Amino acid sequence: MRVLVLNSGSSSVKYQLVDSDTGERLAGGVVEEVDDHESALREVVTEVERLDQPVEAIGHRVVHGGDVFSEPARIDDDVVEVIRDLVPLAPLHNPANLAGIEAARATWPAVTQVAVFDTAFHRTLPPAAYRYAVPGSWYEEHGVRRYGFHGTSHDAVSALAAEMLGRPRDELDLIVAHLGNGASMTAVQHGRSVETSMGLSPLEGLVMGTRSGDVDPAVVGHVAQATGRSEADVLADLNRSSGLLGLCGDSDVREITARIDAGDETADLALDVFCHRIRKYVGAYVAVLGGCDALVFTAGIGEHSAVVRARVCAGLEVFGIVLDVDRNERSAPVISRDGASTAVLVVPTDEERAIAEQTARLVARERKS
């Protein structure tokens, strides 16, 4: 099935036309500096029609599905309204996702469209993992809880890791580190997400390119009072001006690594903070799982930065995590030393293909029924 995968942001629309059976990319690109999503999708239509590749279904990446969606959903008016109701939980993401959905429905009214949610894989979190220790009314009335994100990637990568290990996923305990400009980790126990680093929003957890990750909540009020700025402004800084960028002025690990090689101590500290946070989560997730069969690195940094992987794994020998230096430098699929009790894997993520496959499965089920 030819599935058009759309990832609609506030100022860009990323698209790929994917053969859901083979994973082949038939078309793809980014429309940037989007004034309105309908005009952006007209550019996509032009490209797809030029290739004479009719769109059979459309899969939309939607960041926040709240506690409503545990699997992909066929988009209709009711689904659109629920996604709209969830905007307060993802004010930076869901409005843009909605704009893309509405524009695509207007552009391809006869094509089945499916929402695939970043949060869906984490609907298996147990209450001990998803509840915050806050007043019960916050949870009951305002949905304040851990939701988790990057679920499409964590789900697909953990399945691929099981294939690499030659064992059923429902027998494995895995820790997946999705390390890109946005970064998160998930403890996957027998194929189910049981703990994850992102929370109510994608701000919690690991240090990221421009996001702070974990900070004392009192920081927001303290900085607002000290600077006379609003709490919304401080939160914007935690999302857009913090993380690696805030620590050293660069958000790209490749640039940071080059600066370290040139003797830049500020860049070195930034990468240490980044890797220390990941290493801390590895230890916590080993405890949550009661052991670990494999640590899996994925996404841009996880797949390509041998320096980050080496720094993260340094000192984790107590958990049976021992890298083979040569394999790590080559970004081999298996980078752990022979005989190590915990495998360390490098598994490329492919969220677009995963969205295409989930969309195609839902459409195929509906056609059969």
C-alpha positions in Angstrom: 0.0 0.0 0.0 1.3 3.5 -0.9 1.0 5.5 2.3 1.8 9.2 2.4 3.3 9.9 5.9 2.9 13.5 7.1 4.6 15.2 10.0 3.2 18.6 10.3 5.0 21.2 12.3 4.2 24.8 13.0 6.5 26.1 10.2 7.2 23.0 8.1 5.6 19.8 6.7 7.8 16.7 6.3 6.4 14.1 4.0 7.3 10.7 2.6 5.4 8.4 0.3 6.2 4.9 1.5 5.5 1.4 0.1 4.3 -0.1 3.4 5.3 -3.6 2.3 8.9 -3.0 1.3 9.6 0.3 3.1 10.7 1.9 -0.2 10.6 5.7 -0.4 8.8 6.7 -3.5 8.9 10.4 -2.7 9.8 12.6 0.2 10.9 16.0 1.3 10.2 19.0 3.5 8.1 22.1 2.8 9.6 24.8 5.0 8.5 28.3 6.1 4.8 27.2 5.9 2.3 30.1 5.9 -0.6 27.7 5.8 -0.7 24.0 5.6 -3.1 23.8 2.6 -0.6 25.6 0.4 2.2 23.4 1.7 0.2 20.3 0.8 -0.4 21.6 -2.7 3.4 21.4 -3.1 3.3 17.8 -1.8 0.4 17.0 -4.3 2.5 18.4 -7.2 5.5 16.2 -6.3 3.4 13.0 -5.8 1.4 13.5 -9.0 4.7 14.1 -10.9 5.8 10.6 -10.0 2.4 9.1 -10.9 2.2 7.4 -7.6 -1.4 7.5 -6.3 -1.8 7.9 -2.6 -3.8 5.0 -1.1 -3.8 6.1 2.5 -2.4 8.9 4.6 -0.7 8.4 8.0 -0.3 11.5 10.3 2.2 11.7 13.1 0.3 13.1 16.1 2.4 13.9 19.2 -0.2 13.7 22.0 -3.0 11.2 22.2 -3.5 11.6 26.0 -5.0 8.6 27.7 -7.6 8.2 25.0 -5.7 6.6 22.1 -3.8 3.3 22.7 -3.4 2.5 19.0 -3.7 4.3 15.6 -7.1 5.8 14.9 -9.0 6.3 11.6 -9.5 10.1 11.3 -13.0 11.4 11.3 -14.7 14.4 12.9 -14.9 12.8 16.3 -11.1 11.9 16.3 -10.3 15.5 15.2 -12.3 16.9 18.1 -10.5 14.6 20.6 -7.1 15.7 19.3 -8.3 19.3 19.6 -9.3 18.7 23.2 -5.8 17.5 23.9 -4.1 20.7 22.7 -3.6 22.0 26.3 -1.4 18.9 26.9 0.7 19.6 23.8 0.3 23.3 22.9 3.6 23.3 20.9 2.7 20.2 18.8 -1.0 19.2 18.5 -2.2 22.5 16.9 0.3 22.0 14.0 -0.6 18.3 13.7 -4.3 19.3 13.5 -3.6 21.9 10.9 -1.9 19.2 8.8 -4.8 16.8 9.3 -7.4 19.4 8.3 -5.5 20.5 5.3 -4.9 16.9 4.2 -8.6 16.0 4.6 -9.5 19.0 2.4 -6.8 18.0 -0.2 -7.6 14.2 -0.3 -11.2 13.9 0.9 -11.6 10.4 -0.6 -8.4 8.9 0.9 -8.5 7.1 4.3 -6.4 9.0 6.8 -5.0 7.6 10.1 -3.6 9.3 13.2 -0.5 7.5 14.7 0.2 8.8 18.2 3.6 9.2 19.8 2.1 8.4 23.2 0.2 5.2 22.2 3.1 2.7 23.0 3.3 4.1 26.5 -0.3 3.4 27.4 1.0 0.2 29.1 2.8 2.2 31.8 1.7 1.0 35.2 0.2 3.6 37.6 3.4 3.6 39.7 5.2 4.9 36.6 2.7 7.3 35.2 1.3 9.0 38.3 3.0 12.1 39.6 2.9 12.7 43.4 0.6 15.8 43.0 -2.9 16.5 44.2 -5.3 14.0 42.9 -7.5 16.7 41.4 -4.6 17.6 39.0 -4.7 14.1 37.6 -8.5 13.6 37.6 -9.5 17.1 36.3 -6.4 18.2 34.3 -4.8 15.0 33.1 -1.5 15.7 34.9 0.5 12.4 34.5 3.3 10.9 32.6 2.4 10.1 28.9 5.7 9.5 27.2 6.6 10.2 23.6 8.7 8.8 20.7 6.5 5.7 21.2 6.4 4.8 17.5 10.2 4.7 17.5 10.6 2.8 20.8 8.0 0.2 19.6 9.6 -0.4 16.2 13.2 -0.4 17.5 12.5 -2.8 20.3 10.9 -5.2 17.8 14.0 -4.9 15.5 16.3 -5.5 18.5 14.5 -8.7 19.3 15.0 -9.9 15.7 18.7 -9.1 15.9 19.0 -11.1 19.1 17.0 -14.0 17.6 14.6 -14.1 20.5 10.9 -13.3 20.9 10.3 -9.7 22.1 7.9 -11.0 24.8 10.8 -12.7 26.5 13.2 -9.7 26.5 13.9 -6.8 28.9 15.3 -3.9 26.8 16.4 -0.3 27.4 15.9 1.8 24.3 17.8 5.1 24.1 16.3 7.3 21.3 18.9 10.0 21.1 18.4 12.8 18.6 17.7 16.6 19.0 14.7 15.3 21.0 15.8 12.4 23.2 14.0 9.9 25.4 14.5 6.5 27.0 12.1 3.6 27.5 12.2 0.4 29.6 10.5 -2.2 27.5 9.6 -5.4 29.4 8.4 -8.3 27.3 7.3 -5.9 24.5 5.5 -3.4 26.7 6.6 0.1 27.8 6.8 0.1 31.6 8.8 3.3 32.2 9.8 6.2 30.0 11.7 9.5 30.5 9.4 12.0 28.9 6.4 13.0 30.9 3.3 15.3 30.6 5.2 16.9 27.7 8.4 16.1 25.8 10.3 18.5 28.1 11.0 16.0 30.9 13.8 13.5 31.1 17.1 13.5 29.2 19.1 16.6 28.2 18.3 17.3 24.6 19.4 19.7 21.8 17.5 22.7 23.1 15.4 21.2 26.0 16.6 21.1 29.6 15.1 17.7 30.5 14.8 17.2 34.3 15.0 20.3 36.4 13.7 21.2 39.8 10.2 22.7 39.2 11.0 25.5 41.5 13.5 26.8 38.8 10.6 28.2 36.8 9.2 30.5 39.6 12.7 31.4 40.8 13.9 32.6 37.4 10.6 34.4 36.7 10.9 36.3 40.0 14.6 37.0 39.6 14.3 38.3 36.1 10.8 39.8 36.1 9.8 37.6 33.1 6.7 35.5 32.9 6.6 31.8 33.8 5.6 31.2 30.2 8.8 32.9 29.0 10.9 30.8 31.3 9.2 27.6 30.1 9.9 28.7 26.5 13.6 29.0 27.5 13.6 25.5 28.9 12.2 24.2 25.6 14.1 26.3 23.1 17.3 27.8 24.7 18.4 25.1 27.1 19.9 21.6 26.8 23.1 21.3 24.9 22.5 24.7 23.3 22.2 26.3 26.8 25.3 24.6 28.1 27.7 25.4 25.3 26.0 27.4 22.6 25.7 24.4 20.2 22.9 21.8 19.9 24.6 19.6 17.3 26.6 16.8 18.8 28.9 16.7 15.7 29.9 20.4 16.3 30.3 19.8 20.0 32.5 16.7 19.4 34.7 18.8 17.0 35.0 21.5 19.7 36.0 18.9 22.2 38.7 17.6 19.9 40.0 21.2 19.7 40.3 21.3 23.5 37.0 23.2 24.3 36.3 22.5 27.9 32.8 24.1 27.8 31.8 21.7 25.0 33.3 18.8 26.9 31.2 19.6 30.0 28.1 19.9 27.9 28.6 16.4 26.5 29.4 15.0 29.9 26.1 16.4 31.3 24.3 14.9 28.3 25.8 11.5 28.8 25.7 11.5 32.6 21.9 11.9 32.4 21.5 9.0 30.0 23.8 6.8 32.1 21.7 7.6 35.2 18.5 6.5 33.4 20.2 3.3 32.3 20.8 2.4 36.0 17.3 3.3 37.0 15.8 1.3 34.2 17.9 -1.8 35.0 16.3 -1.5 38.5 12.8 -1.1 37.1 13.2 -4.1 34.8 15.1 -6.3 37.4 17.8 -6.8 34.8 18.4 -6.1 31.2 19.0 -8.2 28.1 20.1 -5.3 25.8 20.8 -1.6 25.7 19.7 -0.2 22.4 20.9 3.0 20.8 18.9 4.6 18.1 18.1 8.0 16.3 20.6 10.4 14.9 23.0 10.7 17.9 22.4 7.1 19.1 23.1 5.6 15.7 26.1 7.8 14.7 28.0 9.1 17.7 30.6 6.6 18.9 31.8 9.2 21.5 28.4 9.5 23.1 27.9 5.7 23.2 31.3 5.2 24.8 30.7 7.9 27.4 27.3 6.6 28.3 28.6 3.0 28.7 31.7 3.9 30.7 31.3 2.6 34.2 28.3 0.3 33.4 30.3 -2.9 33.5 28.5 -3.7 36.8 25.4 -4.3 34.6 27.3 -6.5 32.1 27.6 -3.6 29.6 31.0 -3.7 28.0 31.7 -2.1 24.6 34.0 -3.5 21.9 36.0 -0.3 21.0 36.4 -1.2 17.3 32.7 -2.2 16.8 31.6 1.0 18.5 33.8 3.1 16.3 32.3 1.4 13.2 28.7 1.8 14.6 28.3 -2.0 14.0 24.8 -3.4 14.8 26.3 -5.2 17.9 28.8 -3.1 19.7 29.2 -5.1 22.9 32.2 -7.2 23.6 31.9 -11.0 23.0 30.8 -12.7 26.2 29.2 -9.6 27.7 26.1 -10.5 29.6 24.2 -7.5 28.3 24.1 -6.9 24.5 24.6 -3.3 23.3 23.0 -2.7 19.9 22.8 0.1 17.3 19.4 -0.1 15.6 18.4 2.5 13.0 15.0 4.0 13.7 12.5 4.5 10.8 9.5 6.3 12.2 8.0 7.0 8.7 8.0 3.4 7.8 6.5 2.4 11.2 3.7 5.0 10.7 3.2 3.7 7.1 3.0 0.1 8.3 0.5 0.9 11.2 -1.6 3.0 8.8 -1.7 0.2 6.2 -2.6 -2.4 8.8 -5.6 -0.4 10.1 -6.8 0.3 6.5 -6.5 -3.4 5.6 -8.5 -4.4 8.7 -11.2 -2.0 7.8 -11.4 -3.3 4.2 -11.7 -6.9 5.4 -14.5 -6.0 7.8 
